[in-house]
Amino acid sequence: MAHNYHPHCGCASCDMQDEAAERDDELRVTYLTALTGCPDFISEVPMNSEECAAAAAAITAGDMDRLGHIFLRAAEREASEYIAAKAEECGITPGEAAERLYSIYRPVPMRAAA
């Protein structure tokens, strides 16, 4: 008998939905990580006032490791927000949105001069 999805049900239909959600989350994480490594995406990452204060303190202290962690968290935050907005805007899953955003920002390999 068909029923609405319930996360703790255990029937085949609910299990398939759980597995699809897990695969989509893995896709989202994979493309979020790839997106935060795209130069064009990185160039657009804004930092909020709290992140700016922490970055300034890290620079003043000469702690470049801390500065890198602050910026990476800012890039991951921005990527997560972009993914959520794209998913909602397009009516797609977060994994599909992350993949779509990566396809926009991915670096284009340079061709060797002939």
Buried (B, 14 or more C-beta within 10 A) or exposed (E): EEEEEEEEBEEEEBEEBBEEBEEBBEBBEBBBEBBBBBEEBBEEBEBEEEBEEBBEEBEEEEEEEBBEEBBBBBBBBBBBEBBBEBBEEEEBBBBBBBBBBBEEBBEEEEEEEE
